[in-house]
């Protein structure tokens, strides 16, 4: 549209100036105009249109190339930053597990809860480190990590936390992005403790519904506090981004409040 408007304006101005010039300098200009200048005017419009089109689309293409180049550089910087962060926080697994076992051995037999917490933490970290090398895990493996995490939290909060799992046996071997459920459970416990009117109740369910796997993590409490805390959205945003990248057009994520509970719902097409 810009090309055609600019061409029309240029052609009108050029034709008017050319007509005015020849009308004032040449005799019998009206006859010459009808025989010679009309074809010249059409040629002028055509040449102008082609020239403007070439300039316009050339500039547009150059800008598009620049934007794509900037996006590529940005992605490369993010990837390099992520690699540096991984190296920065990388821990030798053997050292870590040996240290935890040493701590467990040094705990007094009169404190079985502390021993149990160390054991659950070891299992949780083992799963986390093993998942770093995988893009996907079975739902069963993911639930194992969740159960280890919940066992630790249950020791911390004792009677203030109730957990219920309802898992369809047919869903346990379905593959999903690794370490996908833990951020949902962590979010449920953190915000549920802040907003639940009584005991914090966590319910985790997974069921096959016709052509999809439906996973829900529910916690008693309200959603409004979660929406105002932007820093704590990182984990949920990561879940959404991983679903989009690893399961494009085959997954969805929703967070909403229903019947006095906050529900995090994942659907994955099979």
Backbone as CSV, one residue per row, in Angstrom:
resi,resn,N_x,N_y,N_z,CA_x,CA_y,CA_z,C_x,C_y,C_z
1,UNK,0.829,-1.206,0.000,0.000,0.000,0.000,0.866,1.260,0.000
2,UNK,1.918,1.251,0.820,2.809,2.409,0.863,3.477,2.624,-0.484
3,UNK,3.859,1.516,-1.124,4.532,1.610,-2.418,3.612,2.235,-3.455
4,UNK,2.352,1.795,-3.502,1.418,2.304,-4.513,1.073,3.771,-4.261
5,UNK,0.881,4.149,-3.009,0.559,5.550,-2.703,1.722,6.463,-3.070
6,UNK,2.947,6.063,-2.672,4.111,6.889,-2.979,4.336,6.980,-4.486
7,UNK,4.087,5.885,-5.204,4.231,5.901,-6.662,3.224,6.838,-7.304
8,UNK,1.974,6.768,-6.835,0.937,7.644,-7.393,1.258,9.106,-7.149
9,UNK,1.693,9.422,-5.922,2.030,10.814,-5.615,3.205,11.294,-6.458
10,UNK,4.244,10.467,-6.547,5.401,10.852,-7.356,5.013,11.028,-8.814
11,UNK,4.201,10.094,-9.326,3.788,10.189,-10.734,2.961,11.428,-11.007
12,UNK,2.066,11.757,-10.078,1.236,12.960,-10.263,2.080,14.219,-10.268
13,UNK,3.015,14.303,-9.304,3.869,15.492,-9.238,4.754,15.587,-10.480
14,UNK,5.379,14.474,-10.861,6.267,14.478,-12.032,5.504,14.828,-13.307
15,UNK,4.328,14.224,-13.486,3.533,14.481,-14.682,3.071,15.938,-14.744
16,UNK,2.658,16.473,-13.609,2.210,17.872,-13.570,3.347,18.812,-13.934
17,UNK,4.535,18.578,-13.369,5.669,19.450,-13.693,6.081,19.308,-15.147
18,UNK,6.072,18.090,-15.667,6.453,17.863,-17.063,5.446,18.510,-18.007
19,UNK,4.158,18.363,-17.693,3.108,18.957,-18.534,3.202,20.474,-18.531
20,UNK,3.407,21.048,-17.351,3.515,22.502,-17.239,4.698,23.032,-18.032
21,UNK,5.818,22.300,-17.945,7.021,22.743,-18.662,6.807,22.728,-20.171
22,UNK,6.312,21.608,-20.704,6.151,21.500,-22.152,5.002,22.375,-22.667
23,UNK,3.966,22.581,-21.884,2.844,23.428,-22.291,3.300,24.872,-22.471
24,UNK,4.267,25.294,-21.610,4.729,26.685,-21.695,5.815,26.882,-22.741
25,UNK,6.398,25.793,-23.227,7.536,25.945,-24.151,7.266,25.429,-25.556
26,UNK,6.299,24.526,-25.714,6.082,23.928,-27.024,4.737,24.350,-27.612
27,UNK,4.720,24.713,-28.913,3.444,24.989,-29.582,2.736,23.673,-29.896
28,UNK,1.437,23.746,-30.076,0.633,22.554,-30.383,0.854,21.435,-29.348
29,UNK,0.968,21.846,-28.095,1.280,20.860,-27.053,0.136,19.870,-26.838
30,UNK,-1.138,20.322,-27.031,-2.273,19.436,-26.794,-2.229,18.232,-27.709
31,UNK,-1.902,18.433,-28.990,-1.821,17.314,-29.922,-0.660,16.398,-29.562
32,UNK,0.487,16.987,-29.256,1.653,16.184,-28.886,1.384,15.396,-27.600
33,UNK,0.633,16.007,-26.711,0.334,15.337,-25.435,-0.443,14.049,-25.661
34,UNK,-1.448,14.161,-26.533,-2.273,12.996,-26.788,-1.512,11.897,-27.512
35,UNK,-0.530,12.270,-28.385,0.190,11.279,-29.171,1.439,10.750,-28.496
36,UNK,2.128,11.563,-27.713,3.426,11.174,-27.188,3.468,11.075,-25.660
37,UNK,2.840,12.004,-24.992,3.067,12.121,-23.558,2.248,11.136,-22.724
38,UNK,1.093,10.721,-23.287,0.340,9.714,-22.536,1.122,8.407,-22.410
39,UNK,1.716,7.889,-23.508,2.564,6.685,-23.332,3.742,6.937,-22.409
40,UNK,4.338,8.147,-22.488,5.462,8.456,-21.596,5.010,8.491,-20.150
41,UNK,3.807,8.996,-19.904,3.302,9.051,-18.542,3.094,7.641,-17.983
42,UNK,2.556,6.754,-18.826,2.371,5.372,-18.385,3.712,4.713,-18.079
43,UNK,4.732,4.995,-18.922,6.060,4.449,-18.687,6.656,4.999,-17.391
44,UNK,6.415,6.304,-17.156,6.918,6.941,-15.930,6.336,6.268,-14.693
45,UNK,5.018,6.018,-14.701,4.374,5.357,-13.575,4.936,3.948,-13.369
46,UNK,5.127,3.226,-14.457,5.620,1.848,-14.353,7.029,1.796,-13.785
47,UNK,7.917,2.618,-14.320,9.299,2.651,-13.858,9.364,3.065,-12.387
48,UNK,8.563,4.083,-12.039,8.549,4.562,-10.656,8.064,3.477,-9.700
49,UNK,6.997,2.773,-10.128,6.465,1.704,-9.289,7.503,0.613,-9.058
50,UNK,8.186,0.214,-10.130,9.211,-0.825,-9.995,10.365,-0.364,-9.112
51,UNK,10.793,0.890,-9.291,11.909,1.407,-8.490,11.546,1.475,-7.010
52,UNK,10.367,2.043,-6.717,9.936,2.149,-5.324,9.749,0.767,-4.698
53,UNK,9.207,-0.170,-5.483,9.002,-1.530,-4.972,10.328,-2.168,-4.601
54,UNK,11.314,-2.015,-5.485,12.631,-2.591,-5.219,13.246,-1.988,-3.960
55,UNK,13.140,-0.671,-3.816,13.710,0.008,-2.638,12.975,-0.422,-1.363
56,UNK,11.629,-0.425,-1.435,10.822,-0.735,-0.247,11.074,-2.152,0.242
57,UNK,10.960,-3.129,-0.674,11.124,-4.527,-0.267,12.578,-4.855,0.075
58,UNK,13.511,-4.129,-0.559,14.911,-4.315,-0.202,15.182,-3.889,1.229
59,UNK,14.658,-2.717,1.605,14.818,-2.238,2.990,14.103,-3.154,3.976
60,UNK,12.883,-3.600,3.603,12.118,-4.482,4.484,12.853,-5.799,4.710
61,UNK,13.421,-6.361,3.648,14.162,-7.620,3.770,15.406,-7.428,4.637
62,UNK,16.092,-6.308,4.455,17.303,-6.036,5.246,16.960,-5.930,6.729
63,UNK,15.847,-5.249,7.041,15.428,-5.134,8.436,15.067,-6.498,9.018
64,UNK,14.400,-7.331,8.232,14.037,-8.663,8.701,15.271,-9.506,8.994
65,UNK,16.276,-9.396,8.108,17.529,-10.121,8.319,18.202,-9.647,9.606
66,UNK,18.172,-8.335,9.855,18.783,-7.800,11.070,18.079,-8.304,12.329
67,UNK,16.728,-8.343,12.277,15.966,-8.833,13.435,16.287,-10.301,13.712
68,UNK,16.328,-11.111,12.651,16.650,-12.523,12.819,18.073,-12.705,13.357
69,UNK,18.983,-11.853,12.898,20.359,-11.926,13.389,20.415,-11.588,14.874
70,UNK,19.671,-10.563,15.293,19.639,-10.197,16.706,19.020,-11.305,17.551
71,UNK,17.954,-11.933,17.037,17.318,-13.034,17.774,18.276,-14.208,17.931
72,UNK,19.036,-14.491,16.876,20.011,-15.584,16.943,21.085,-15.288,17.978
73,UNK,21.592,-14.044,17.977,22.600,-13.668,18.965,22.055,-13.764,20.385
74,UNK,20.794,-13.324,20.551,20.180,-13.363,21.878,20.044,-14.801,22.361
75,UNK,19.583,-15.691,21.471,19.446,-17.102,21.838,20.799,-17.710,22.191
76,UNK,21.838,-17.328,21.436,23.175,-17.858,21.707,23.671,-17.383,23.068
77,UNK,23.414,-16.115,23.392,23.834,-15.577,24.686,23.122,-16.304,25.825
78,UNK,21.805,-16.551,25.653,21.047,-17.262,26.677,21.586,-18.677,26.874
79,UNK,21.894,-19.338,25.755,22.421,-20.706,25.850,23.769,-20.721,26.576
80,UNK,24.644,-19.770,26.232,25.946,-19.710,26.889,25.808,-19.384,28.366
81,UNK,24.862,-18.495,28.693,24.618,-18.155,30.098,24.132,-19.370,30.873
82,UNK,23.213,-20.132,30.253,22.700,-21.336,30.908,23.812,-22.352,31.144
83,UNK,24.703,-22.503,30.159,25.818,-23.433,30.323,26.738,-22.999,31.454
84,UNK,26.988,-21.697,31.539,27.835,-21.190,32.617,27.194,-21.427,33.979
85,UNK,25.870,-21.232,34.048,25.173,-21.476,35.309,25.247,-22.950,35.703
86,UNK,25.094,-23.830,34.717,25.191,-25.259,35.011,26.575,-25.631,35.533
87,UNK,27.600,-25.070,34.913,28.964,-25.345,35.380,29.195,-24.766,36.766
88,UNK,28.605,-23.612,36.987,28.797,-22.935,38.269,28.222,-23.753,39.423
89,UNK,27.048,-24.370,39.171,26.368,-25.088,40.238,26.564,-26.605,40.174
90,UNK,27.400,-27.049,39.256,27.602,-28.488,39.106,28.313,-29.061,40.329
91,UNK,27.790,-30.175,40.804,28.359,-30.828,41.991,28.652,-32.274,41.635
92,UNK,29.769,-32.786,42.109,30.104,-34.186,41.890,29.096,-35.052,42.645
93,UNK,28.323,-35.888,41.938,27.275,-36.668,42.613,27.832,-37.610,43.676
94,UNK,28.969,-38.238,43.400,29.532,-39.168,44.382,29.900,-38.452,45.680
95,UNK,30.496,-37.263,45.544,30.833,-36.480,46.733,29.568,-36.120,47.502
96,UNK,28.543,-35.717,46.778,27.301,-35.282,47.415,26.658,-36.434,48.197
97,UNK,26.532,-37.591,47.564,25.889,-38.719,48.229,26.727,-39.232,49.391
98,UNK,28.054,-39.258,49.229,28.917,-39.689,50.329,28.797,-38.753,51.518
99,UNK,28.702,-37.425,51.216,28.560,-36.449,52.300,27.237,-36.648,53.036
100,UNK,26.157,-36.891,52.269,24.851,-37.097,52.903,24.844,-38.379,53.741
101,UNK,25.467,-39.420,53.232,25.529,-40.667,54.002,26.335,-40.487,55.285
102,UNK,27.388,-39.674,55.199,28.193,-39.406,56.410,27.372,-38.637,57.431
103,UNK,26.614,-37.670,56.950,25.750,-36.898,57.860,24.711,-37.816,58.502
104,UNK,24.133,-38.699,57.691,23.116,-39.623,58.204,23.702,-40.529,59.289
105,UNK,24.935,-41.000,59.068,25.569,-41.903,60.033,25.894,-41.206,61.352
106,UNK,26.116,-39.891,61.270,26.486,-39.147,62.475,25.282,-38.703,63.301
107,UNK,24.071,-38.892,62.740,22.874,-38.474,63.472,22.553,-39.501,64.553
108,UNK,22.163,-39.006,65.684,21.860,-39.877,66.824,20.692,-40.812,66.501
109,UNK,20.749,-42.067,66.960,19.639,-43.008,66.753,18.336,-42.522,67.378
110,UNK,18.457,-41.578,68.304,17.250,-41.051,68.953,16.509,-40.050,68.051
111,UNK,17.047,-39.794,66.864,16.414,-38.827,65.969,16.130,-39.488,64.607
112,UNK,15.161,-40.412,64.566,14.885,-41.130,63.314,14.336,-40.214,62.215
113,UNK,13.665,-39.149,62.607,13.106,-38.238,61.604,14.208,-37.583,60.782
114,UNK,15.290,-37.214,61.451,16.404,-36.580,60.730,17.050,-37.575,59.769
115,UNK,17.202,-38.839,60.225,17.766,-39.868,59.347,16.871,-40.074,58.111
116,UNK,15.555,-40.104,58.365,14.624,-40.302,57.264,14.679,-39.140,56.281
117,UNK,14.817,-37.922,56.801,14.889,-36.758,55.925,16.134,-36.810,55.046
118,UNK,17.265,-37.212,55.606,18.494,-37.327,54.825,18.335,-38.386,53.729
119,UNK,17.685,-39.508,54.078,17.468,-40.562,53.094,16.601,-40.067,51.937
120,UNK,15.513,-39.388,52.274,14.604,-38.879,51.243,15.304,-37.810,50.388
121,UNK,16.123,-36.982,51.040,16.849,-35.960,50.296,17.836,-36.590,49.321
122,UNK,18.501,-37.652,49.733,19.439,-38.348,48.853,18.726,-38.885,47.619
123,UNK,17.558,-39.491,47.844,16.794,-40.046,46.723,16.300,-38.934,45.792
124,UNK,15.890,-37.837,46.398,15.399,-36.713,45.587,16.518,-36.135,44.718
125,UNK,17.691,-35.951,45.320,18.826,-35.409,44.569,19.314,-36.394,43.506
126,UNK,19.265,-37.676,43.830,19.652,-38.687,42.845,18.768,-38.585,41.604
127,UNK,17.473,-38.450,41.826,16.541,-38.320,40.704,16.801,-37.030,39.933
128,UNK,17.065,-35.948,40.663,17.310,-34.656,40.006,18.544,-34.715,39.121
129,UNK,19.624,-35.306,39.642,20.864,-35.375,38.870,20.730,-36.301,37.667
130,UNK,20.007,-37.388,37.836,19.806,-38.305,36.724,18.917,-37.678,35.656
131,UNK,17.965,-36.845,36.068,17.045,-36.216,35.117,17.730,-35.159,34.278
132,UNK,18.883,-34.656,34.746,19.596,-33.641,33.960,20.008,-34.168,32.594
133,UNK,20.215,-35.492,32.492,20.654,-36.097,31.238,19.493,-36.588,30.384
134,UNK,18.266,-36.373,30.848,17.096,-36.853,30.118,16.171,-35.687,29.774
135,UNK,15.561,-35.790,28.602,14.536,-34.817,28.248,13.165,-35.264,28.733
136,UNK,13.008,-36.583,28.865,11.714,-37.113,29.276,11.875,-38.226,30.306
137,UNK,10.846,-38.391,31.114,10.765,-39.464,32.091,9.369,-40.051,32.061
138,UNK,9.218,-41.239,32.597,7.867,-41.769,32.765,7.185,-41.028,33.913
139,UNK,5.880,-41.041,33.891,5.126,-40.433,34.980,5.475,-41.114,36.300
140,UNK,5.712,-42.417,36.252,6.069,-43.155,37.463,7.354,-42.624,38.084
141,UNK,8.376,-42.353,37.247,9.638,-41.815,37.760,9.449,-40.409,38.320
142,UNK,8.631,-39.613,37.649,8.373,-38.261,38.134,7.668,-38.291,39.487
143,UNK,6.742,-39.213,39.636,6.025,-39.324,40.906,6.934,-39.789,42.034
144,UNK,7.919,-40.597,41.692,8.881,-41.038,42.720,9.628,-39.840,43.296
145,UNK,10.069,-38.933,42.417,10.750,-37.728,42.888,9.803,-36.860,43.713
146,UNK,8.556,-36.742,43.273,7.564,-35.945,44.000,7.316,-36.532,45.388
147,UNK,7.224,-37.857,45.465,6.966,-38.495,46.754,8.138,-38.304,47.715
148,UNK,9.370,-38.336,47.197,10.534,-38.070,48.052,10.506,-36.632,48.572
149,UNK,10.162,-35.707,47.690,10.068,-34.295,48.100,8.974,-34.119,49.148
150,UNK,7.817,-34.743,48.918,6.706,-34.604,49.862,7.018,-35.251,51.202
151,UNK,7.790,-36.336,51.183,8.166,-36.988,52.441,9.010,-36.043,53.302
152,UNK,9.897,-35.288,52.652,10.712,-34.312,53.386,9.827,-33.216,53.962
153,UNK,8.904,-32.705,53.137,8.022,-31.635,53.602,7.076,-32.133,54.714
154,UNK,6.693,-33.391,54.631,5.815,-33.957,55.661,6.533,-34.010,57.007
155,UNK,7.832,-34.312,56.985,8.613,-34.292,58.230,8.704,-32.875,58.776
156,UNK,8.866,-31.906,57.888,8.970,-30.505,58.319,7.674,-30.006,58.945
157,UNK,6.554,-30.232,58.262,5.292,-29.607,58.674,4.386,-30.536,59.472
158,UNK,4.755,-31.805,59.537,4.035,-32.786,60.347,2.527,-32.766,60.061
159,UNK,1.721,-32.506,61.078,0.262,-32.598,60.918,-0.332,-31.434,60.131
160,UNK,0.473,-30.424,59.845,-0.051,-29.266,59.101,-0.156,-29.532,57.611
161,UNK,0.291,-30.720,57.177,0.275,-31.045,55.751,-0.323,-32.426,55.536
162,UNK,-1.330,-32.487,54.661,-1.938,-33.748,54.265,-1.762,-33.927,52.761
163,UNK,-1.369,-35.130,52.348,-1.098,-35.403,50.932,-1.908,-36.604,50.488
164,UNK,-2.500,-36.502,49.307,-3.256,-37.605,48.721,-2.881,-37.742,47.250
165,UNK,-2.599,-38.962,46.824,-2.267,-39.238,45.430,-3.311,-40.169,44.828
166,UNK,-3.819,-39.812,43.652,-4.761,-40.643,42.908,-4.230,-40.801,41.490
167,UNK,-3.538,-41.900,41.260,-2.837,-42.100,39.994,-3.411,-43.311,39.261
168,UNK,-3.800,-43.088,38.024,-4.283,-44.164,37.162,-3.095,-45.052,36.767
169,UNK,-3.207,-46.365,37.050,-2.102,-47.285,36.731,-1.736,-47.249,35.249
170,UNK,-2.732,-47.052,34.378,-2.471,-47.037,32.936,-1.673,-45.806,32.512
171,UNK,-1.614,-44.794,33.379,-0.906,-43.553,33.022,0.550,-43.552,33.465
172,UNK,0.948,-44.499,34.293,2.262,-44.432,34.932,3.432,-44.552,33.958
173,UNK,3.248,-45.224,32.839,4.348,-45.417,31.896,4.345,-44.389,30.758
174,UNK,3.454,-43.423,30.818,3.432,-42.368,29.802,4.623,-41.436,30.000
175,UNK,5.253,-41.057,28.894,6.414,-40.178,28.946,5.984,-38.714,28.996
176,UNK,6.711,-37.921,29.766,6.483,-36.479,29.835,7.799,-35.785,30.131
177,UNK,7.896,-34.472,29.895,9.156,-33.764,30.158,9.638,-33.991,31.590
178,UNK,10.926,-34.249,31.725,11.477,-34.583,33.040,11.383,-33.416,34.011
179,UNK,11.191,-33.756,35.261,11.102,-32.795,36.365,10.024,-31.738,36.117
180,UNK,8.886,-32.197,35.596,7.787,-31.292,35.260,6.848,-31.051,36.438
181,UNK,6.689,-32.053,37.294,5.690,-31.970,38.357,6.182,-31.261,39.607
182,UNK,7.476,-31.357,39.893,7.987,-30.778,41.136,7.714,-29.285,41.301
183,UNK,7.904,-28.468,40.247,7.591,-27.046,40.425,6.133,-26.797,40.795
184,UNK,5.219,-27.637,40.282,3.801,-27.481,40.617,3.552,-27.821,42.088
185,UNK,4.204,-28.878,42.564,4.027,-29.289,43.958,4.671,-28.270,44.897
186,UNK,5.865,-27.803,44.545,6.527,-26.780,45.367,5.674,-25.524,45.452
187,UNK,5.111,-25.102,44.322,4.257,-23.914,44.291,3.014,-24.121,45.154
188,UNK,2.435,-25.326,45.090,1.226,-25.623,45.863,1.498,-25.554,47.362
189,UNK,2.636,-26.095,47.783,2.952,-26.081,49.214,3.266,-24.665,49.689
190,UNK,4.081,-23.947,48.934,4.479,-22.602,49.370,3.279,-21.685,49.515
191,UNK,2.451,-21.611,48.473,1.318,-20.682,48.502,0.149,-21.246,49.303
192,UNK,0.044,-22.588,49.323,-1.017,-23.179,50.125,-0.827,-22.905,51.604
193,UNK,0.413,-22.956,52.071,0.683,-22.652,53.480,0.322,-21.210,53.817
194,UNK,0.414,-20.325,52.844,0.113,-18.911,53.076,-1.384,-18.615,53.050
195,UNK,-2.145,-19.393,52.269,-3.548,-19.026,52.031,-4.560,-20.057,52.509
196,UNK,-4.120,-21.268,52.847,-5.072,-22.291,53.289,-5.629,-21.928,54.660
197,UNK,-6.934,-21.947,54.828,-7.519,-21.530,56.114,-7.243,-22.506,57.248
198,UNK,-7.044,-23.783,56.916,-6.792,-24.780,57.953,-5.554,-25.587,57.575
199,UNK,-5.643,-26.910,57.716,-4.545,-27.788,57.316,-4.372,-27.698,55.796
200,UNK,-3.127,-27.637,55.359,-2.865,-27.607,53.914,-3.066,-29.011,53.354
201,UNK,-3.961,-29.109,52.375,-4.258,-30.389,51.751,-3.776,-30.345,50.298
202,UNK,-2.947,-31.311,49.957,-2.414,-31.436,48.598,-2.974,-32.707,47.971
203,UNK,-3.539,-32.567,46.781,-4.044,-33.728,46.044,-3.400,-33.751,44.663
204,UNK,-2.759,-34.878,44.338,-2.125,-35.048,43.029,-2.833,-36.190,42.313
205,UNK,-3.333,-35.895,41.118,-4.053,-36.926,40.364,-3.532,-36.976,38.937
206,UNK,-3.604,-38.168,38.353,-3.231,-38.362,36.951,-4.148,-39.433,36.387
207,UNK,-4.813,-39.096,35.283,-5.776,-40.016,34.710,-5.773,-39.893,33.194
208,UNK,-6.035,-40.998,32.514,-6.185,-40.992,31.057,-7.651,-40.742,30.721
209,UNK,-7.915,-39.646,30.011,-9.260,-39.321,29.570,-9.301,-39.367,28.047
210,UNK,-9.877,-40.416,27.509,-9.958,-40.655,26.057,-8.576,-40.539,25.409
211,UNK,-8.275,-39.401,24.763,-7.026,-39.283,24.009,-5.982,-38.426,24.703
212,UNK,-6.131,-38.178,26.004,-5.190,-37.295,26.690,-4.914,-37.729,28.118
213,UNK,-3.706,-37.352,28.576,-3.323,-37.527,29.972,-3.612,-36.216,30.701
214,UNK,-4.345,-36.314,31.791,-4.688,-35.123,32.584,-4.039,-35.253,33.962
215,UNK,-3.188,-34.290,34.281,-2.516,-34.256,35.586,-2.980,-33.003,36.321
216,UNK,-3.388,-33.177,37.570,-3.813,-32.035,38.383,-3.097,-32.053,39.727
217,UNK,-2.607,-30.889,40.114,-2.033,-30.690,41.452,-2.899,-29.646,42.134
218,UNK,-3.620,-30.080,43.171,-4.545,-29.189,43.880,-4.025,-28.902,45.284
219,UNK,-4.245,-27.689,45.720,-3.951,-27.346,47.112,-5.067,-26.478,47.663
220,UNK,-5.374,-26.682,48.924,-6.357,-25.818,49.575,-5.770,-24.414,49.696
221,UNK,-6.622,-23.401,49.500,-6.148,-22.022,49.569,-6.712,-21.184,48.446
222,UNK,-6.115,-20.016,48.238,-6.609,-19.060,47.244,-5.530,-18.793,46.198
223,UNK,-5.985,-18.301,45.057,-5.075,-18.046,43.940,-4.575,-16.612,43.918
224,UNK,-5.315,-15.660,44.483,-4.975,-14.243,44.309,-3.590,-13.903,44.834
225,UNK,-3.150,-14.537,45.912,-1.812,-14.256,46.456,-0.733,-14.695,45.480
226,UNK,-0.979,-15.790,44.753,0.004,-16.285,43.804,0.161,-15.325,42.637
227,UNK,-0.924,-14.709,42.208,-0.870,-13.815,41.050,-0.072,-12.550,41.336
228,UNK,-0.019,-12.139,42.589,0.670,-10.896,42.899,2.161,-11.093,43.129
229,UNK,2.586,-12.346,43.319,3.988,-12.624,43.609,4.697,-13.023,42.320
230,UNK,5.277,-12.040,41.622,5.855,-12.292,40.300,7.098,-13.166,40.365
231,UNK,7.877,-13.033,41.430,9.121,-13.807,41.516,8.847,-15.305,41.536
232,UNK,7.731,-15.698,42.153,7.434,-17.115,42.288,6.776,-17.700,41.041
233,UNK,6.623,-16.894,40.002,6.054,-17.397,38.758,7.100,-18.070,37.880
234,UNK,8.364,-17.974,38.261,9.432,-18.517,37.414,9.233,-20.001,37.176
235,UNK,8.955,-20.765,38.248,8.783,-22.202,38.109,7.617,-22.553,37.207
236,UNK,6.485,-21.854,37.380,5.309,-22.123,36.548,5.556,-21.716,35.105
237,UNK,6.237,-20.598,34.900,6.563,-20.174,33.536,7.477,-21.183,32.848
238,UNK,8.418,-21.749,33.608,9.303,-22.769,33.045,8.520,-24.008,32.622
239,UNK,7.532,-24.379,33.425,6.690,-25.524,33.066,5.983,-25.263,31.740
240,UNK,5.407,-24.075,31.602,4.702,-23.737,30.362,5.640,-23.714,29.164
241,UNK,6.827,-23.128,29.336,7.775,-23.041,28.231,8.255,-24.426,27.797
242,UNK,8.513,-25.300,28.762,8.979,-26.643,28.417,7.892,-27.434,27.703
243,UNK,6.648,-27.266,28.120,5.542,-27.939,27.423,5.433,-27.444,25.986
244,UNK,5.567,-26.130,25.794,5.461,-25.565,24.451,6.580,-26.054,23.539
245,UNK,7.797,-26.148,24.088,8.945,-26.519,23.266,9.023,-28.023,23.007
246,UNK,8.727,-28.830,24.042,8.871,-30.276,23.897,7.609,-30.958,23.371
247,UNK,6.444,-30.331,23.619,5.183,-30.912,23.153,4.335,-29.842,22.469
248,UNK,4.825,-29.234,21.404,4.070,-28.159,20.741,2.761,-28.677,20.152
249,UNK,1.700,-27.921,20.409,0.353,-28.250,19.903,-0.194,-29.569,20.447
250,UNK,0.463,-30.112,21.466,-0.010,-31.365,22.050,-0.226,-31.257,23.559
251,UNK,-0.035,-30.067,24.117,-0.136,-29.926,25.566,-0.735,-28.577,25.926
252,UNK,-1.226,-28.494,27.157,-1.750,-27.232,27.672,-1.529,-27.176,29.176
253,UNK,-1.493,-25.945,29.698,-1.313,-25.733,31.136,-2.283,-24.653,31.586
254,UNK,-2.904,-24.874,32.744,-3.839,-23.885,33.289,-3.691,-23.835,34.802
255,UNK,-3.856,-22.652,35.357,-3.822,-22.439,36.805,-5.064,-21.637,37.172
256,UNK,-5.901,-22.208,38.039,-7.157,-21.541,38.364,-7.624,-21.956,39.766
257,UNK,-8.642,-21.241,40.267,-9.209,-21.529,41.585,-10.578,-22.160,41.412
258,UNK,-10.834,-23.211,42.197,-12.101,-23.932,42.063,-12.464,-24.576,43.392
259,UNK,-13.647,-24.246,43.897,-14.183,-24.845,45.132,-13.209,-24.760,46.303
260,UNK,-12.624,-23.605,46.504,-11.730,-23.392,47.625,-10.354,-23.997,47.465
261,UNK,-10.029,-24.414,46.249,-8.707,-24.992,45.977,-8.072,-24.303,44.774
262,UNK,-6.738,-24.308,44.737,-5.986,-23.851,43.573,-5.598,-25.082,42.770
263,UNK,-5.877,-25.047,41.484,-5.651,-26.211,40.625,-4.632,-25.863,39.547
264,UNK,-3.559,-26.652,39.464,-2.619,-26.578,38.343,-2.893,-27.801,37.474
265,UNK,-3.292,-27.576,36.224,-3.756,-28.669,35.360,-2.912,-28.743,34.088
266,UNK,-2.412,-29.929,33.811,-1.656,-30.194,32.588,-2.409,-31.238,31.772
267,UNK,-2.554,-30.958,30.477,-3.143,-31.929,29.565,-2.137,-32.236,28.461
268,UNK,-1.942,-33.527,28.177,-1.002,-33.954,27.137,-1.718,-34.929,26.217
269,UNK,-1.810,-34.571,24.947,-2.447,-35.447,23.965,-1.585,-36.684,23.732
270,UNK,-2.245,-37.827,23.574,-1.539,-39.093,23.347,-1.639,-39.514,21.881
